[in-house]
């Protein structure tokens, strides 16, 4: 096994205790797209996230620039509310302090880059990361591997097998493994991950356990 040189972190509920109401965000985004005749009202969104619903809408070819702009206002509003005064997950600061001089560390998030950087800065940890990749830097959001491929291209001196990633959701695992990066589930629903075709290489319940794999 290659020596690990880089770590890719998810943000919500991995680094930060996100209060984003993901279910309401998903339903409101879906409702908007249905009301504009982009998606059918009978689409089963049970296993969808906001990002996969948006991907479905994009595939239709019916999204005008104006519709895209209006649609993005919905998740942006939920993100701003949910990230306000967000606390760090337990042990995150200590882990980042210990690792930041030894590894290339990046965040890949479906949040806007602005919301992500504000939240990380407000918690005093932005300076520990070499790069923050938000949705504006991806063609498609997680579960697409675009954000991970952006990282691999930007840090071309580090091979995919020299990275590991950590996240709480199946979309993190899907994006990571499709980019060839080993995925570790943090306090995730592994049963749901398996159902969605994601099989983490390890599971951890404390973020400090990540050190065992590097």
Long-range contacts (C-beta under 8 A, 24 or more apart in sequence): 1-161, 2-159, 2-161, 2-162, 3-162, 4-103, 4-162, 4-163, 4-164, 4-213, 4-214, 5-103, 5-104, 5-158, 5-162, 5-163, 6-103, 6-104, 6-105, 6-106, 6-151, 6-155, 6-158, 6-162, 6-163, 6-164, 7-99, 7-103, 7-104, 7-105, 7-106, 7-163, 7-164, 7-165, 7-166, 7-210, 7-214, 8-106, 8-107, 8-108, 8-148, 8-151, 8-163, 8-164, 8-165, 8-166, 8-176, 8-181, 9-105, 9-106, 9-107, 9-108, 9-129, 9-165, 9-166, 9-167, 10-107, 10-108, 10-109, 10-165, 10-166, 10-167, 10-168, 10-169, 10-172, 10-186, 11-107, 11-109, 11-111, 11-116, 11-119, 11-120, 12-109, 12-111, 12-168, 13-89, 13-168, 13-169, 13-187, 14-89, 14-166, 14-167, 14-168, 14-172, 14-186, 14-207, 15-88, 15-89, 15-92, 15-107, 15-120, 15-125, 15-207, 16-83, 16-86, 16-87, 16-88, 16-89, 16-119, 16-120, 16-123, 17-86, 17-87, 17-88, 17-89, 18-82, 18-83, 18-86, 19-81, 19-82, 19-83, 19-84, 19-86, 20-78, 20-79, 20-81, 20-82, 20-83, 21-78, 21-81, 21-82, 22-49, 22-50, 22-78, 24-78, 25-50, 25-74, 25-75, 25-78, 26-50, 26-53, 28-74, 28-78, 29-53, 29-54, 29-71, 29-74, 29-75, 32-70, 32-71, 32-74, 33-57, 33-71, 36-67, 37-62, 38-62, 38-63, 38-67, 47-195, 47-196, 49-143, 49-169, 49-171, 50-75, 50-110, 51-110, 51-140, 51-141, 51-142, 51-143, 51-171, 52-143, 52-171, 54-141, 55-140, 55-141, 55-144, 58-140, 76-112, 76-115, 79-111, 79-112, 79-115, 80-115, 83-111, 83-115, 83-118, 83-119, 86-119, 86-122, 86-123, 87-123, 88-123, 88-125, 89-207, 90-206, 90-207, 91-206, 91-207, 91-208, 92-125, 92-207, 93-124, 93-125, 94-208, 95-207, 95-208, 95-210, 95-211, 96-125, 96-128, 97-128, 98-211, 99-211, 99-214, 100-128, 100-129, 103-214, 104-130, 104-155, 104-158, 105-129, 105-130, 106-130, 106-131, 106-132, 106-133, 106-151, 106-155, 107-131, 107-132, 107-133, 108-133, 108-142, 108-147, 108-148, 108-150, 108-151, 108-165, 108-175, 109-133, 109-134, 109-135, 109-147, 110-134, 110-135, 110-141, 110-142, 110-171, 111-135, 112-136, 113-137, 130-155, 142-169, 142-171, 142-172, 142-174, 142-175, 143-170, 143-171, 143-174, 143-175, 143-178, 144-175, 144-178, 145-174, 145-175, 145-176, 145-178, 145-179, 146-175, 147-175, 148-175, 148-176, 148-178, 148-179, 148-181, 149-179, 152-179, 152-180, 152-181, 164-210, 164-213, 164-214, 166-204, 166-207, 166-210, 170-195, 170-196, 170-198, 173-198, 173-199, 173-200, 174-198, 184-210, 184-213, 186-210
